[in-house]
Amino acid sequence: MTNINIIVSGGPVDYKEVDAYIERARLQYPEKRLTGIEIFVDGAFVDLTYHWTSVPFERIRRIKP
């Protein structure tokens, strides 16, 4: 498991709820690597901002003879 930076502001958030947000991100974007999440609590609503690391990209060129 990788380290994920978690920032919570606006109010308390349960650990199980944070784990659910992380699992949600991993299920929605399995090809990306999650590095951080910002959680802003606004009463009954929660705003989430995910931070991702870029996956190395290798360009393949096809050269026609």
N, C-alpha and C positions, 0 to 999 in steps of 0.2 A: 504494500500500500504506500502511496506517495503522501507527502505532507501537503495539506491544504490549508491555506490561510483563511481564517474565518473572522469577519468583522461584523459585530452586532451593534446596532444603535437604535434608539427609540424605545427600548423596553427589553425585558427578559425573554429569552427563547429557550425552550427545553432541549436537551441534548438529542432526544429521540426525534424531535422536529427538524433539527439541523441535519441529522443523518438521513431523514426522509428527503430533504432538499438536495442533498448530495447524490442520493440514489436516483432521484428524478432526473438530475442533470446527466448522469451516466447512462441512463436508459434512453433519454432523448437524443443524446449525441455520443454514441459509443465510439466514434472514430476520433474524438477529441480527448485531450488530457486536461482535466480540471486542476487548476492551480490555486484558485481562491474563490471565495463567495462572500458577497456583502449582503447582509440582511438588515433591512430597515423596517422596524415595526411601527405601524401607524394605526393604533387602536386594534380593530379586528382584522386589518389588512396587513399584508407583508409584501414589501418590494424586494425582489431578488436581482442581484447583478452577479453574473458568473464571469470568472476570468479563466481563460484557456491559454495553454502553451501551444505554439505552432508545431505541427508535425513536420519533420524533414520531408522535403519534396524533391524528387529526382526527376528531372526533365528527360524525356526520351524522345529523340528525334529519329524520324524515319527518312532516310536519304534514298531517293529514287535514282537508280543507275541510268 
